[in-house]
Amino acid sequence: MSAQDAGAVDRSELERGVEEDDLRFGLDGLARLGLVRLPLEDLLTRVAELAVRAIPGADGAGLTLLEESRSNTIVATAGFVNAIDDVQYSIGEGPCITAAAEARTVLSGSLGADPRWRRFGGRVARMGVHSAVSLPLLTPDGVVGAMNVYAHVKDAFDARSAELGELFAAPAAIAVQNAQLLEQTRRLAAQLTATLETRMVVERAVGIVMSRSGVSEEEALQRLRTLSQHEHEKLVTIARNLVDEAVRRARNHRD
C-alpha cells in the first residue's frame, strides 16, 4: 500500500470516527431529553438540532409530527428549512411526505433533477437546496412523523448518511412519541378541567335562577339557554355573568 493510499485510509477512518462521535452525541442528547419536560415544539426542535449533528453533511433539519385530531406540528432548525417545508406541504409532494407515507428512508442528491418530485425539486433547487435525506419516525404503533434533513450542495448524503440517520431516527421516534403522549395527556387534563369549571359555573347560575324565580332545575337551565340564544353568547358566558352579578350584589349588601 502506498503512502498516499495509507493516508486515504487514515482519513476515512478518522472521518468515520468523527461521525460515530457525532452520532453518539446525538443519541446521548435524545436520552437526556427524557429527563426534562420541555414544551412539545421545543422538544421536537431539539430533536431536529441533534439530527443535524448526527447526520454528516447536514445544513439544517425539520421534523413533522403527525397528529390525528389537530394540524400536524412542524418545526425547523433554520429559516431556509421552514421555507423548503412550506413549499413541500403547500404542493403536497416532497421527500418528507414520501418517507412518512411509505415508512422508508428517502435519499436525494439532486432535488432539482429528481423525477419523484418535479414541482418541489425545481422550486427548492432555485432556492439553493439540492440534497435531502428524509427519515420516517417508526414506532411499534406506526409512523409518528418524519425528519427532513437538507444540505445546500449536491450529493451531500450517501448510504452512510442514511445509515447513521436511521440509527438516530429509531430512538428519536420513541422520544417524539413519548413527548406526543405527554402533550396529549396535558391537553386532555386541561380540557377536563375546563369542562368541570364550566359545569360548576352553570350549576351555580341554575341555583341562582331557581332561588330567585322558584322554578325547577330544568326550567332554570332552559331560561339560561334561552337567554344565551337571545344574547348570542355562550351558555357558560351567560352563567358566569349571572354568578358575578350575584357576588357583586352580595358584597354590596354586606357592605
LINKAHU-V280476 format. One record per pair of residues at least 6 apart in sequence whose ideal C-beta (glycine too) atoms are under 8 Angstrom apart, sorted by the first residue. I is the first residue (numbers start at 1). GAP is how many residues later the second one is. Records with the same first field share a line. If there is no record, write none. Layout:
BEGIN
I=GAP  GAP
END
This chain:
BEGIN
1=8
15=41
19=37  141  145
22=31  32  34
23=31  141  144  145
25=25  28  29
26=24  25  27  28  142
27=27  140  141  144
29=17  21  24
30=17  20  138  141  142  145
31=140
33=10  13  14  142  146
34=141  144
37=145
38=8  141
40=25  33  139  140  142  143
41=32  34
43=132  133  136
44=19  21  29  31  132  135
45=18  30  31  32
47=16  100  125  128  129
48=13  14  15  27  28  29  99
49=12  28
50=118  122
51=7  10  12  96  98  114  117  118  121
52=6  7  8  9  25  97
54=110  111  114
55=6  78  94  102  106  109  110  113
56=101  104  105  108
57=74  94  96  99  100  104
58=91  92  93  98  99
59=19  21  91  92  93  97
60=16  17  18  20  21  89  90
61=15  16  20  86  87  88  89
62=12  13  14  15  19  20  22  23  34  85  86  88
63=11  12  13  74  82  83  84  85  113
64=8  9  10  21  32  36  81  82  83  84
65=7  8  9  79  80  111  115
66=6  34  77  78  79
67=6  113
72=73
74=11  15
76=6  9
80=47  48  49  70
81=67  69
83=44
84=40  43  45  64  66
85=9  11  63
87=7  33  36  37  40
88=6  7  8  9  32  60
89=8
91=28  29
93=24  26  27
94=23  26  54
95=11  13  16  21  22  37  38  39  53
96=10  38  50  51  52
97=49
98=8  18  19  36
99=6  7  35  36  37  47  49
100=36  43  45  46
102=34
103=33  35  39  40
104=32
105=28  29  30  31  57  60  61
106=26  27  28
107=25  26  27  50  51  52  54  55
108=6  8  13  23  24  25
109=21  22  45  46  47  48
110=15  20  21  44  45
111=6  9  10  13  14  18  19  20  21
112=9  10  12  13  14  18
113=8  12
114=7
128=24
129=21  22  23
130=21  22  23  24  26
131=19  20  21  22  23  24  25  26
132=16  17  18  19  25
133=16  24  28  29  32
134=12  13  14  15
135=11  12  14  27  30  31  33  34
136=7  9  10  33
137=6  7  8  9  10  32  35  36  39  40
138=6  31  32  35
139=34  35  38
141=36
144=29  32  33  36
145=28  31
147=18  22  25
149=8  16
151=6
198=38
201=35  38  39  42
202=19  22  33  34  37
204=35  39
205=19  33  34  35  37  38
206=11  14  15  18  33
207=13
208=34  35  38
209=6  11  14  15  33
210=6  7  10
213=6  7  10
215=8
224=11  14  15  18
225=10
227=11
228=6  7  9  10
231=7
END
